[in-house]
Each structure stands twice: as C-alpha cells, then as structure tokens.
Amino acid sequence: MTIRKRNRFDRLPIGWIIGTFLPLIIFFITYQVKYSEMEFSAFLRSMWDLKVLLKLLSICVFPNLGIFMLFYRLKYDMAARGVILATFMYAFLVLISKLI
C-alpha cells in the first residue's frame, strides 16, 4: 500500500474558489468581447429583462467541467469536490431564481 503525499492544491476551498470564480470570469469575458460598448449595469439589466441572464450564467458554468476533469486526472480529489460543490451552488441559485 502506497501512501500518497497530499498536494497543497488538493483542498476543498481551492476547488470551491476556482469553481465559483471561473464562471464569473467567463461571464465578464463574454461581456467584454460581445457587449463592451454597453455599460456593465445596463448589460445586466438588459439580460435580466430579456430573461437570458440565468441562461448565460448557466452556460458560463460549463468550464467547471474542464477544471473538474483536470483535478480528477491529477488525483486532486478534494479540489475536484470543491468544484462540484461550486457547480451545485450555481445550479441551486438558478433553481431558486426560476421558482421565484
């Protein structure tokens, strides 16, 4: 039986932070690339009025799958769990907003 030395990045909070902020970064990059002529608050308001803000945010969560797979392949199990936790947090946020 081999004992695996735990990497300093294999922590639940590391995965949670990456899984939480990566979709927000992707969302902001989308704004910068496609809608930078609008003010950010006007962009958010128009996305909300068109009822596509949550759909766009849901699509921005997809890169978490790539980060999860990277952590999984590197055998960073706790960090991968953190990414899944953040992804479920977004799913719960979308579900609650749909019910309201």
Sequence and secondary structure as in RCSB ss.txt:
>XXXX:A:sequence
MTIRKRNRFDRLPIGWIIGTFLPLIIFFITYQVKYSEMEFSAFLRSMWDLKVLLKLLSICVFPNLGIFMLFYRLK
YDMAARGVILATFMYAFLVLISKLI
>XXXX:A:secstr
       TT  HHHHHHHHHHHHHHHHHHHHHHH TTS HHHHHHHHHHTT HHHHHHHHTTHHHHHHHHHHHTT
 HHHHHHHHHHHHHHHHHHHHHHH 
